[in-house]
Amino acid sequence: MRHFGIILIMLSAFFWAVSGGISTFLMNHGHSPFIIAFFRGFLALPFFLAWSARMPLRRVFQWNKWSWLAGAGVVGNFTFYLFSIEAAGLPIAITLMYTAPAFVLLISLLGGFEKSTLSKWLHVGAVIAGIVLLTQAYNLDNQAISLAGIVSGILSGISYTVFIFAFTLASRTNHVGVSLLHAFLVFSLLLGIAINPIEAAQSLLSVDVGWFILLGALGAGLSFSLYLYGLRRTLPTTASLVAMIEPVTASLIGIFIFNDYLNVVQAVGMVIILLAIAHYSFKSRGGEEFSTA
């Protein structure tokens, strides 16, 4: 299928949005965002381990530098995103993190992985503009903005870019399950250093343990597996743009589950994002190769 990779990335973005709803539920129950982020990755390890068990041991223990870098990129993305939310508010944090398509396109052009076209830049600009409207990041009156929040938001977008390229290269040089296992082992080690072990144990032994397991299965296990398979069939810019349906899906979840309705401007932003992604997805070649030459 020409657009099979795009479909897989859309599904992964959908599950990321669902995991955002689960994370909101857990935070409302008093669990720390850092604890939630840690268990989102850590509880996916059994999923990746079972998947990798079919592989020869020499393949499982064949460490790949790109998988390591991808794990570090996921840690940076999750961590800086949380800092940005705390310092600048959710709308600004989301908008800055989702500038990632611009970084991805810029690196792709500088590295010679893709050709620069006006269409690509217009689609990236349209998606970012739509996210600004959807998140109301333009409304600075109610935002407690700080330099630290802005810098953290930009770093979360850069980290997002890092894991897109690292996962792209890892999935082309190693088995997808093994690449994910290595990446999330690095993720768990790095983020595990930053959390309070007592608080982590209390969260895991709470009545919400089922939600934590579901978060790990959907928010990392299934979603990142779909994402890596999608990356093998699309260019990085295409993947980063298509994944922008996550904030749209998150908004729809907010409407139907949390009764958090959108105003007219937000609805316009959502439509812009969906139209830009749909147009670019059908216009692009789903099977286009990512060149590392």
N, C-alpha and C positions, 0 to 999 in steps of 0.2 A: 504494500500500500504506500502510495506516494507520501501521504501525510501521517503515516503511522507514528513516527517519532513525535510529531506535534501533538497527536492525541494522547500519547503516553505522558508528555510533559504537562498537558492540561489536567490529566487525572492526578498527577503528583501535586500540582498546585491546588487542586480541589482538596486533597487530603491534608495539605499544609494548612489550608483555611479551616478545615474541620478541627485540626489539632489546635489552632488558635482559639476556637470556641471551647475546647476541652481545657486549655490552659487558663482561659478566663474563668471558667467554672472552678478550677482548682485554686486560683488566686482568690476568688470570692470566698473560698473555704479556709483562707488564711495561710496557704502554702506560699513559700518564697518563690519569686520568679526564677532565681538561680537554681533552686532545687528542682523546679519544674523543668527547666532547660536541661539540667543534668540527666534526669530520669528519662526525658524524651529521647536522648541519645543512648544512654546506658542500657535501658530496657529493650533496645533494638538489637543489642549484641547477640542474644540467643537466636534471633531470627537470622542474622547474617552468619552465625556460627553453624547453624543447621544447614544453611544453604551451601556453605563452603565445605561441609563434611563430605560431600560427594567428590571433592577434588583430591588429587594426590597430595600427601603431606608436603612434598617439596614445593608444590604450588602455593599451598596455604602459608608456608613460612617464607615464601619468596617476597620479601618486603620491597615495596615500590615507593620511591620518593614522592611520586605524584599523589599517592594515597595518603601519605603522611601530611603533605601540604594541604590536601583537601580537608582532612580532619582539623588541621589548625585553622583553615578558612571558615569552617562551620562554627568552631569555637569563637572566632573573632566576630562573625556575623551575629550569633546569638548574644554574646556578651556586650558588644558595642551597641546593639539594638536596645538592650535593656537599659544601659546607661543613658542612651539618648531619650528613651521614654521618660526616665526619671528626671532628666535635666531640662528637656525641651517639650515634653508632652507627646502623646501618641501620634497626632496628625503630622507634626514635623518629623518625628522619627520614621514613620512609614514613608513619607515623601523622600527623605534623604536616602533611606535604604534602597528605595526603588528607583534611584538614579543609576543603579547598577547597569541597565542596558546601555547607557551612554558610555560608561567605563568599558564595558565588554566590547562595544563597537569600536571605540578608540584603540584599545589594545589589539583587536583583530586587524585593524587597518595598519597600525604601526608594525605589527608582526607579520604582515603579509598573508594573514589567514583568510581575509575576505577583501572584496573590492568595495571602495567607497562609492555610494550612490546617493543621490538626493533623496530617493525614496526611503532608504534606510534611516537617514537622519530625520526625515519628516515623521516617520512612524515612531521613532524613539521620542521625538519631541511631543507628539500627540499623546503618547502613553503617559509621559511624565506630567503633561498639562492636565490630563484626565485625573491622575492621582492627586494632584494639587487641589482640584475641585472636589473630588470625592472625599478627601480627608479634611477639607477646609483649612489647609495649611496657610492659605493667604490671609486668614483672619488672625492677625497677630495680637489683637487686643486681649484675647483670653489665653495667650500662650506665655508661659514663664520661660522665655528663651534665654539660654546662656551659651557662651562660646563653647563650653565643654559639651553641651548637648548637640550643637551643630557639628563639632568635630567628630563626636562619637557617631552621629548619624552618617556622616560621610564615610567614616572608617567601616561602619557596618556594610555600606554599599560596596566599598572596596573589597572587604572580606568576602562578600557575596560573589564578586567578580573572581576572586582568587579561587574559591571552591568550584565555580563553574569551569574554569580552565583546567584546574587540577583534576577534577573528576572526568573531564573530557579526555585528557591525556591518559589518566589511569585506566579508564574503561577501554581504551584502545590498546593497552599493553598488558592487561591482566583480566582475569575473570571478574565479572561485575560483583558477585558475592564476596570474593576475596578482597577486592578493592574497597568495598563498603566495610567489611570487617576490620581491615587495617585502619581505615579513616576514622571509624567510630571508636576503636581502641585508643587512638591518639586523642580523640575528642574526650573520651571518658577520663583519661589520665590527666589531661590539661585542666578540664573543668572540675574534676574531682578534687584538685588541689585547692580550688577557690571556695568550695562549699563547706558548711559546718556539718561534720559527720553525724553529730547527735541529732541535729535538725533533719538531716536526710533520713536517718533511721526512723524518727518519729513520723515523718510523712509516709514512708513506705509501709509502716505498721498501722497506719490510720485506716478508717473506713473507706477512704478514697483510693485504696491500693488498686482496685479494678480500673479506675479512671487513669491512673498512672501507667498501667500495663497497656491499656487501649491507646494512650498517647504515644508510647514507645512503638507499638505495632503500626499505627497509622501515620504518626507524625514523623517517623524516621524509617522504620522497617519497610513498610510497603511504599511510602511516598518516594524515598530516595532510590529504591530499587527501580521503580517506574521511571524516575528522573534520569538515572544513568542509562537505562536502555533507550530512552528518548534522545539523550545526548549523543548516542552512537549513530543516530540517524538524522541529526540536524546540526546546523551551524550554531556556535555559541550565541550570536546575536539573536537568532531566531528563538533559541531556548529561553534566553533572558526576557525577551518580549512576551512570549506566550505564557511564561510563568506569572506574568502580571495580572492574570485573572484571579490570583490569590486574594488581593484586597477586594475585588468585586465579589467573589464568593463569600469572603468574610462578612461583607456588608449585607449580603442576602441572608446569611445565617443570623446576623444580628437582627434583621427584620422579622424573620419567621420564628426565631427561638427566644430572643431577648426583647422583642417588641421595640427595637431601636430603629425607628423609621428615618428615611432620608428626606432632605428638603429638595427643592427643585434643582439647585446648583449641584448638589451631590449626585442627583439622578443624571444630570447632563454629563458630569464627569464619568460616571459609570458607562454611559452610552458611548462616550468618546473612546474609552479604553477598549470596550468590546468591539467597536467598529474598527479601530486601528489594528487590534490583534487579529480579527477575522480577515481583514483585507490583506494584511501582511502574510498571514498563514497560507491563504489560498494563492497569493501571488508568488510566495517563495517556493523553492524546490525542496520538498521535505527530505529527499534523500541526498542532498548536497553534502559533499565530503568536507571535512575539516582538515586542512593541510597543515602539517607541522614542518614542512620544508623551509 
